[in-house]
Amino acid sequence: MAESLPEVWLRGPVEGVPAPLQPVAHALLQAREEVEAMMAGFPDEKLWQRPAGVAAPGFHLQHLSGVLSRLFTYARGEALSPSQREALKSEEIPPQPDVTTSHLVAAFRRQVDTTIEALRGTDERTLATPREVGRGKLPSTVLGLMVHAAEHTQRHVGQLLVTVRVLKGS
């Protein structure tokens, strides 16, 4: 029997991540582990099924990657790129048939890795820096965007878990 690891936040600091951003790193790494575990062996033919009309697993997987990319773009003080805006529009649309569960999980894994690297490169002195969000230029801060990215990711992982359990019949 494999030894079970404690949750990520109980494993100590994430190397190189500033102390105020440790909870963000822990939440994102926990989400990555949970997604990888729940999606292991998930059948590709169920990726776009919507039991009881809820969002499909494929949507959640695309959204998880996309939201991290978008929120960290805003945290850098940048506007979304045309490709990010296009990706946002297409999150609920099934991608090409050759895109599999493992492809979407790998994309999320890479996005979490990219995001953790962004946390490592964040100067603590910039956390209160004002940032604008979206076309409406709604007010936030670097820290607000990063914390929201973590909470939004955790919320969607929970929704994904429920949908996957229904589709797996457990």
C-alpha positions in Angstrom: 0.0 0.0 0.0 1.4 3.4 -1.0 2.0 5.9 1.7 -0.4 8.8 1.6 1.1 12.2 1.6 -0.5 15.0 3.7 -2.2 17.9 1.9 0.2 20.2 0.1 -0.1 22.9 2.7 1.2 20.5 5.3 4.4 19.7 3.4 6.2 22.9 4.1 7.0 26.0 2.1 7.2 25.8 -1.7 10.8 26.7 -2.5 11.3 30.1 -3.9 7.7 31.4 -3.4 7.5 34.5 -1.2 5.9 33.8 2.2 2.7 35.8 1.6 2.1 33.8 -1.6 2.6 30.3 0.0 -1.2 29.7 0.4 -1.7 30.5 -3.3 1.1 28.0 -4.3 -0.2 25.4 -1.9 -3.8 25.7 -3.2 -2.7 25.4 -6.9 -0.4 22.5 -6.3 -3.2 20.7 -4.3 -5.6 21.4 -7.2 -3.1 19.9 -9.7 -2.7 16.7 -7.6 -6.5 16.4 -7.2 -7.2 16.9 -10.9 -4.5 14.4 -11.9 -5.9 11.8 -9.4 -9.5 12.2 -10.3 -9.0 12.3 -14.1 -6.7 9.2 -14.2 -8.4 6.7 -16.4 -11.3 9.0 -17.2 -12.8 8.0 -20.5 -12.4 10.5 -23.3 -15.9 9.8 -24.6 -17.3 11.3 -21.4 -15.2 14.5 -21.5 -18.0 16.6 -22.9 -21.0 15.0 -21.2 -23.1 17.3 -19.1 -25.0 15.3 -16.5 -28.1 17.2 -15.3 -27.0 20.1 -17.5 -23.9 21.0 -15.4 -20.6 22.0 -17.0 -18.8 19.1 -18.7 -15.4 17.9 -17.4 -13.8 19.2 -20.6 -15.1 22.7 -19.8 -13.6 22.6 -16.3 -10.3 21.4 -17.5 -10.0 24.1 -20.2 -11.3 26.7 -17.8 -8.8 25.8 -15.0 -5.9 26.4 -17.4 -7.4 29.5 -18.9 -8.4 31.3 -15.7 -4.9 31.0 -14.3 -3.4 32.4 -17.5 -5.9 35.3 -17.6 -5.7 36.3 -13.9 -1.9 36.2 -13.9 -1.8 38.3 -17.1 -3.9 40.9 -15.2 -1.6 40.5 -12.2 1.4 41.5 -14.4 -0.6 44.6 -15.4 -1.2 43.4 -19.0 -4.3 43.1 -21.1 -5.4 39.7 -22.4 -3.9 38.7 -25.7 -6.1 37.8 -28.7 -5.4 34.1 -28.2 -6.4 34.4 -24.5 -9.7 36.1 -25.5 -10.3 33.4 -28.1 -9.6 30.6 -25.6 -12.1 32.2 -23.2 -14.8 32.1 -25.8 -14.1 28.5 -26.7 -13.9 27.0 -23.2 -17.3 25.4 -23.4 -16.8 24.1 -27.0 -15.3 20.7 -27.4 -11.9 21.0 -29.0 -10.7 18.9 -31.9 -11.4 15.2 -31.6 -7.7 14.4 -30.9 -7.8 16.4 -27.7 -8.0 13.9 -24.9 -8.5 13.9 -21.2 -4.8 13.4 -20.7 -4.1 16.3 -23.1 -6.3 18.7 -21.0 -4.8 17.4 -17.7 -1.3 17.9 -19.0 -2.2 21.5 -20.1 -3.4 22.2 -16.6 -0.3 20.7 -15.1 1.9 22.9 -17.3 -0.2 26.0 -16.5 0.2 25.3 -12.7 3.9 25.0 -13.2 4.0 28.3 -15.1 1.9 29.9 -12.4 4.2 28.7 -9.6 7.1 30.1 -11.5 5.3 33.4 -11.7 4.8 33.3 -7.9 8.5 32.7 -7.5 9.3 35.7 -9.6 6.9 38.0 -7.7 8.4 40.7 -5.6 6.5 41.0 -2.3 6.7 44.7 -2.5 4.4 44.7 -5.5 1.5 42.8 -3.9 -0.6 45.9 -3.1 0.0 47.4 -6.5 -3.4 48.3 -8.1 -4.4 46.3 -11.2 -7.3 46.5 -13.6 -9.4 43.5 -14.5 -11.1 42.9 -17.8 -12.5 45.3 -20.4 -14.4 47.1 -17.6 -11.1 47.8 -15.9 -12.4 46.7 -12.5 -10.1 47.4 -9.6 -8.0 44.8 -7.9 -4.4 44.3 -6.7 -1.6 41.9 -7.6 -2.3 39.9 -4.4 -6.1 40.1 -5.0 -5.7 38.5 -8.4 -3.4 35.8 -7.2 -5.6 34.9 -4.3 -8.7 34.9 -6.5 -6.8 32.6 -9.0 -6.3 30.1 -6.2 -9.8 30.2 -4.8 -11.4 30.1 -8.3 -9.2 27.1 -9.2 -10.2 25.3 -6.0 -13.9 26.0 -6.6 -13.8 24.5 -10.1 -11.8 21.5 -9.0 -14.7 20.8 -6.5 -17.2 21.2 -9.3 -15.2 18.9 -11.6 -15.0 16.3 -8.9 -18.8 16.2 -8.5 -19.3 15.9 -12.2 -16.6 13.2 -12.7 -18.1 11.2 -9.8 -21.6 11.3 -11.5 -20.1 10.3 -14.8 -18.1 7.5 -13.3 -21.1 6.3 -11.5 -19.6 6.5 -8.0 
